[in-house]
Amino acid sequence: MKVCFTSKGATLDTPTEERFGRAPYFIIVESENGSFEAIPNPYADGSGGVGPKAAQILIAHNVKALISGQVGGNAREVLDAAGIAMYTYTGGGPVKAAVDKFTENTLIRS
């Protein structure tokens, strides 16, 4: 299953980003084997409406779950409609720590 983590950088060692639509990168991890892909978010610095546009990136990459701190209402509607589960992870730390929390099933579904 493909799981997206919002990130400030392109590796598993970079800190997570709490804002979904403004995240500089989306780290998409394949939960079956741990492989990952870093996708730059072209909408991170946009003037408005970035959440729904960013959600389309996840849909295009067949993501099934999103781990982030905050997801705005408009983005949430798009993600819900696409069947993408959302989990809350806050407090910074590296993406790999969030991956571990997801794998351990200790994140709260939002």
Summary of the structure (lengths in Angstrom):
residues: 110
radius of gyration: 12.2
end to end distance: 18.6
largest distance: 36.8
contacts: 359
relative contact order: 0.24
helix: 26%
strand: 29%
